[in-house]
Amino acid sequence: MFHIVLYQPEIPPNTGNIIRLCANTGMQLHLVKPLGFPLKDKQLIRAGLDYHEFASMTVHENWQDCCIDLAGQRMFAVTTKGKQRYDEVRYTAGDIFVFGSETRGLP
């Protein structure tokens, strides 16, 4: 289906919620280091509930490794500063949605 990339996420409950979303929709989750929390964080686990085992998640050491792994697929930066309306795009299987860190966004 789709891929979600969280670039240097900082808030455990946000990532936990995305884990739950991915588990329920079949999306692939990609986390790009450095992470602002350990993957065993209590808040992360609480927000993800019992869905961790059902989510497909890859942790990338850096942005370059993530891009290499996902090469050849369309990538959409999800931002409040974009000009393209998200509801006017024809999405296809394999598309990637990239979210920046909560306090800094994308570089």
N, CA, C and O of each residue as an XYZ file, in Angstrom:
428
protein
N       0.831     -1.179      0.000
C       0.000      0.000      0.000
C       0.878      1.245      0.000
O       1.601      1.480     -0.968
N       0.834      2.057      1.069
C       1.612      3.285      1.180
C       2.714      3.117      2.220
O       2.736      2.161      2.995
N       3.631      4.093      2.202
C       4.694      4.170      3.202
C       4.546      5.484      3.951
O       4.223      6.511      3.354
N       4.781      5.453      5.248
C       4.861      6.668      6.055
C       6.281      6.755      6.599
O       6.796      5.801      7.180
N       6.905      7.915      6.402
C       8.245      8.161      6.921
C       8.144      9.237      7.991
O       7.612     10.319      7.741
N       8.649      8.943      9.175
C       8.751      9.946     10.234
C      10.224     10.315     10.345
O      11.052      9.513     10.777
N      10.532     11.540      9.948
C      11.905     12.022      9.963
C      12.232     12.574     11.351
O      11.681     13.594     11.765
N      13.111     11.910     12.048
C      13.574     12.304     13.375
C      12.416     12.661     14.317
O      12.368     13.772     14.847
N      11.485     11.720     14.526
C      10.358     11.998     15.422
C      10.832     12.249     16.848
O      11.831     11.684     17.293
N      10.100     13.107     17.560
C      10.518     13.514     18.903
C       9.534     13.122     20.006
O       9.931     13.000     21.165
N       8.286     12.926     19.673
C       7.247     12.731     20.694
C       6.735     11.296     20.629
O       6.081     10.921     19.656
N       7.025     10.481     21.657
C       6.659      9.066     21.636
C       5.182      8.782     21.348
O       4.899      7.911     20.526
N       4.218      9.479     21.989
C       2.821      9.147     21.701
C       2.429      9.387     20.237
O       1.597      8.658     19.695
N       3.017     10.394     19.597
C       2.719     10.626     18.180
C       3.154      9.429     17.342
O       2.410      8.955     16.484
N       4.362      8.949     17.601
C       4.864      7.796     16.857
C       4.044      6.555     17.175
O       3.761      5.754     16.283
N       3.664      6.389     18.419
C       2.818      5.254     18.797
C       1.494      5.268     18.056
O       1.012      4.223     17.621
N       0.906      6.441     17.912
C      -0.349      6.550     17.164
C      -0.159      6.183     15.700
O      -1.025      5.546     15.101
N       0.962      6.579     15.126
C       1.254      6.237     13.730
C       1.497      4.733     13.595
O       1.111      4.138     12.588
N       2.120      4.121     14.575
C       2.293      2.660     14.569
C       0.925      1.992     14.505
O       0.722      1.059     13.728
N       0.004      2.460     15.306
C      -1.353      1.903     15.323
C      -2.028      2.104     13.966
O      -2.673      1.190     13.453
N      -1.883      3.293     13.384
C      -2.455      3.579     12.070
C      -1.900      2.611     11.022
O      -2.652      2.039     10.234
N      -0.581      2.436     11.023
C       0.052      1.550     10.044
C      -0.398      0.103     10.230
O      -0.638     -0.599      9.248
N      -0.512     -0.340     11.454
C      -0.947     -1.707     11.727
C      -2.359     -1.938     11.211
O      -2.667     -3.018     10.707
N      -3.213     -0.940     11.330
C      -4.612     -1.094     10.929
C      -4.868     -0.868      9.444
O      -5.919     -1.254      8.932
N      -3.928     -0.254      8.755
C      -4.144      0.048      7.339
C      -3.203     -0.712      6.410
O      -3.386     -0.688      5.193
N      -2.208     -1.380      6.961
C      -1.263     -2.111      6.138
C      -0.152     -1.247      5.566
O       0.594     -1.696      4.695
N      -0.031     -0.016      6.042
C       1.042      0.860      5.571
C       2.366      0.454      6.216
O       2.393     -0.110      7.310
N       3.453      0.748      5.522
C       4.787      0.492      6.025
C       5.279      1.753      6.738
O       5.154      2.854      6.203
N       5.831      1.599      7.931
C       6.348      2.735      8.686
C       7.868      2.733      8.634
O       8.510      1.698      8.807
N       8.436      3.925      8.389
C       9.880      4.108      8.362
C      10.229      5.220      9.350
O       9.679      6.318      9.265
N      11.125      4.948     10.270
C      11.602      5.943     11.225
C      13.040      6.289     10.861
O      13.869      5.402     10.656
N      13.329      7.593     10.783
C      14.670      8.045     10.442
C      15.331      8.601     11.695
O      14.810      9.523     12.323
N      16.474      8.039     12.055
C      17.226      8.479     13.240
C      17.877      9.830     12.997
O      18.086     10.221     11.848
N      18.201     10.550     14.073
C      18.046     10.146     15.470
C      16.597     10.298     15.930
O      15.888     11.225     15.540
N      16.192      9.359     16.768
C      14.860      9.408     17.367
C      14.954     10.173     18.678
O      15.985     10.136     19.349
N      13.897     10.857     19.040
C      13.891     11.634     20.271
C      13.519     10.809     21.493
O      13.220     11.366     22.549
N      13.534      9.486     21.360
C      13.115      8.596     22.439
C      13.602      7.188     22.110
O      13.873      6.882     20.948
N      13.714      6.332     23.119
C      14.041      4.928     22.836
C      12.797      4.192     22.336
O      11.680      4.552     22.707
N      12.972      3.185     21.517
C      11.822      2.446     20.979
C      11.071      1.664     22.056
O       9.963      1.188     21.811
N      11.651      1.529     23.224
C      10.979      0.847     24.341
C      10.271      1.841     25.265
O       9.825      1.461     26.347
N      10.164      3.085     24.860
C       9.555      4.135     25.677
C       8.121      3.747     26.064
O       7.355      3.275     25.224
N       7.763      3.949     27.337
C       6.434      3.583     27.840
C       5.316      4.319     27.108
O       4.282      3.729     26.796
N       5.524      5.613     26.834
C       4.491      6.389     26.144
C       4.298      5.905     24.706
O       3.175      5.881     24.202
N       5.377      5.528     24.058
C       5.301      4.999     22.700
C       4.504      3.703     22.700
O       3.609      3.517     21.875
N       4.824      2.825     23.610
C       4.140      1.537     23.692
C       2.669      1.729     24.052
O       1.799      1.067     23.487
N       2.392      2.631     24.988
C       1.012      2.890     25.395
C       0.188      3.423     24.222
O      -0.944      2.988     24.010
N       0.746      4.352     23.469
C       0.012      4.936     22.351
C      -0.187      3.932     21.229
O      -1.208      3.962     20.542
N       0.784      3.038     21.036
C       0.679      2.027     19.991
C      -0.162      0.841     20.420
O      -0.465     -0.044     19.620
N      -0.539      0.832     21.706
C      -1.316     -0.260     22.294
C      -0.661     -1.594     21.978
O       0.549     -1.744     22.142
N      -1.427     -2.540     21.539
C      -0.871     -3.865     21.252
C      -0.649     -4.070     19.758
O      -0.636     -5.205     19.282
N      -0.475     -2.997     19.033
C      -0.384     -3.079     17.578
C       1.039     -3.221     17.057
O       1.231     -3.471     15.867
N       2.043     -3.067     17.920
C       3.429     -3.102     17.457
C       3.739     -4.355     16.645
O       4.431     -4.288     15.629
N       3.228     -5.492     17.093
C       3.538     -6.740     16.396
C       2.875     -6.830     15.034
O       3.279     -7.646     14.206
N       1.860     -6.002     14.785
C       1.152     -6.039     13.510
C       1.633     -4.972     12.533
O       1.220     -4.970     11.374
N       2.480     -4.086     12.973
C       2.981     -3.009     12.118
C       4.310     -3.411     11.499
O       5.157     -4.027     12.146
N       4.472     -3.055     10.249
C       5.740     -3.275      9.563
C       6.557     -2.000      9.695
O       6.192     -0.967      9.135
N       7.663     -2.068     10.435
C       8.438     -0.870     10.735
C       9.917     -1.100     10.439
O      10.490     -2.134     10.783
N      10.521     -0.091      9.782
C      11.949     -0.099      9.496
C      12.558      1.139     10.121
O      12.006      2.232      9.996
N      13.687      0.984     10.790
C      14.407      2.120     11.361
C      15.646      2.356     10.503
O      16.462      1.454     10.312
N      15.776      3.578      9.989
C      16.900      3.943      9.137
C      17.892      4.775      9.942
O      17.492      5.612     10.751
N      19.161      4.550      9.726
C      20.205      5.276     10.445
C      20.241      6.760     10.080
O      20.629      7.595     10.896
N      19.834      7.082      8.853
C      19.865      8.477      8.410
C      18.950      8.645      7.202
O      18.412      7.671      6.675
N      18.781      9.888      6.772
C      17.884     10.216      5.672
C      18.360      9.563      4.367
O      17.544      9.067      3.590
N      19.648      9.562      4.131
C      20.190      8.986      2.897
C      19.846      7.499      2.794
O      19.432      7.035      1.731
N      20.010      6.761      3.868
C      19.674      5.330      3.860
C      18.189      5.120      3.572
O      17.814      4.196      2.850
N      17.361      5.972      4.133
C      15.919      5.879      3.902
C      15.614      6.103      2.423
O      14.843      5.350      1.828
N      16.209      7.125      1.834
C      15.979      7.436      0.422
C      16.454      6.313     -0.489
O      15.805      6.009     -1.490
N      17.572      5.699     -0.153
C      18.073      4.571     -0.943
C      17.095      3.407     -0.869
O      16.800      2.774     -1.882
N      16.594      3.127      0.323
C      15.664      2.020      0.524
C      14.354      2.229     -0.239
O      13.752      1.267     -0.716
N      13.920      3.464     -0.352
C      12.627      3.768     -0.979
C      12.770      4.343     -2.393
O      11.808      4.883     -2.939
N      13.939      4.233     -2.976
C      14.201      4.808     -4.306
C      13.204      4.286     -5.343
O      12.790      3.128     -5.313
N      12.838      5.175     -6.249
C      11.963      4.798     -7.353
C      10.482      4.966     -7.074
O       9.649      4.682     -7.934
N      10.153      5.424     -5.884
C       8.747      5.615     -5.536
C       8.475      7.096     -5.323
O       9.376      7.852     -4.959
N       7.244      7.506     -5.548
C       6.895      8.915     -5.374
C       6.878      9.266     -3.894
O       6.398      8.504     -3.056
N       7.420     10.450     -3.599
C       7.532     10.905     -2.216
C       6.819     12.248     -2.073
O       7.029     13.163     -2.870
N       5.975     12.353     -1.049
C       5.238     13.574     -0.764
C       5.621     14.074      0.619
O       5.475     13.350      1.604
N       6.107     15.300      0.701
C       6.391     15.914      1.996
C       5.074     16.479      2.529
O       4.419     17.278      1.860
N       4.699     16.067      3.718
C       3.471     16.552      4.336
C       3.844     17.753      5.192
O       4.543     17.619      6.197
N       3.369     18.937      4.784
C       3.765     20.168      5.439
C       2.647     21.192      5.363
O       1.799     21.140      4.472
N       2.652     22.109      6.292
C       1.670     23.203      6.262
C       2.074     24.271      5.258
O       1.298     25.183      4.975
N       3.278     24.166      4.719
C       3.787     25.197      3.814
C       3.670     24.823      2.334
O       4.109     25.584      1.473
N       3.088     23.671      2.032
C       2.977     23.219      0.652
C       1.902     23.967     -0.121
O       0.978     24.540      0.456
N       2.045     23.946     -1.439
C       1.082     24.612     -2.308
C       0.163     23.610     -3.008
O      -0.920     23.977     -3.463
N       0.589     22.347     -3.096
C      -0.220     21.310     -3.736
C      -1.276     20.805     -2.754
O      -0.953     20.423     -1.629
N      -2.517     20.807     -3.178
C      -3.600     20.292     -2.330
C      -3.524     18.768     -2.290
O      -3.419     18.123     -3.333
N      -3.578     18.197     -1.102
C      -3.449     16.751     -0.958
C      -4.618     16.000     -1.573
O      -4.466     14.846     -1.975
N      -5.776     16.633     -1.651
C      -6.960     15.955     -2.172
C      -7.056     16.015     -3.695
O      -8.009     15.492     -4.272
N      -6.090     16.641     -4.346
C      -6.104     16.725     -5.806
C      -5.084     15.797     -6.454
O      -4.910     15.823     -7.672
N      -4.424     14.997     -5.668
C      -3.400     14.083     -6.178
C      -4.014     12.700     -6.355
O      -4.818     12.260     -5.533
N      -3.635     12.025     -7.419
C      -4.032     10.624     -7.616
C      -2.921      9.758     -7.042
O      -1.884      9.558     -7.675
N      -3.146      9.254     -5.853
C      -2.146      8.440     -5.182
C      -2.154      7.028     -5.766
O      -3.181      6.526     -6.223
N      -0.970      6.405     -5.734
C      -0.847      5.032     -6.205
C      -0.120      4.210     -5.149
O       0.574      4.747     -4.286
N      -0.295      2.908     -5.239
C       0.366      2.008     -4.292
C       1.869      2.264     -4.318
O       2.468      2.423     -5.382
N       2.464      2.300     -3.132
C       3.895      2.538     -3.007
C       4.258      3.985     -2.745
O       5.416      4.282     -2.450
N       3.287      4.902     -2.848
C       3.582      6.309     -2.561
C       4.044      6.466     -1.118
O       3.679      5.690     -0.235
N       4.861      7.497     -0.908
C       5.490      7.735      0.393
C       5.062      9.092      0.922
O       5.087     10.082      0.192
N       4.669      9.143      2.193
C       4.307     10.387      2.860
C       5.336     10.643      3.957
O       5.495      9.837      4.874
N       6.029     11.769      3.854
C       7.115     12.093      4.777
C       6.660     13.188      5.730
O       6.206     14.249      5.299
N       6.784     12.928      7.019
C       6.466     13.892      8.061
C       7.762     14.265      8.776
O       8.530     13.382      9.160
N       8.011     15.547      8.958
C       9.195     15.999      9.657
C       9.032     15.905     11.161
O       7.958     15.577     11.665
N      10.105     16.196     11.866
C      10.037     16.182     13.335
C       9.019     17.208     13.801
O       8.758     18.202     13.125
N       8.461     16.949     14.952
C       7.360     17.790     15.440
C       7.756     19.241     15.672
O       6.931     20.130     15.459
N       8.975     19.515     16.099
C       9.358     20.886     16.404
C      10.162     21.557     15.310
O      10.230     22.785     15.261
N      10.779     20.770     14.424
C      11.648     21.356     13.390
C      11.171     21.123     11.971
O      11.664     21.771     11.047
N      10.235     20.227     11.774
C       9.785     19.921     10.428
C      10.846     19.179      9.632
O      11.649     18.428     10.187
N      10.838     19.400      8.317
C      11.811     18.767      7.433
C      12.941     19.739      7.137
O      12.734     20.953      7.128
N      14.139     19.210      6.896
C      15.264     20.098      6.577
C      15.118     20.717      5.196
O      15.978     21.488      4.771
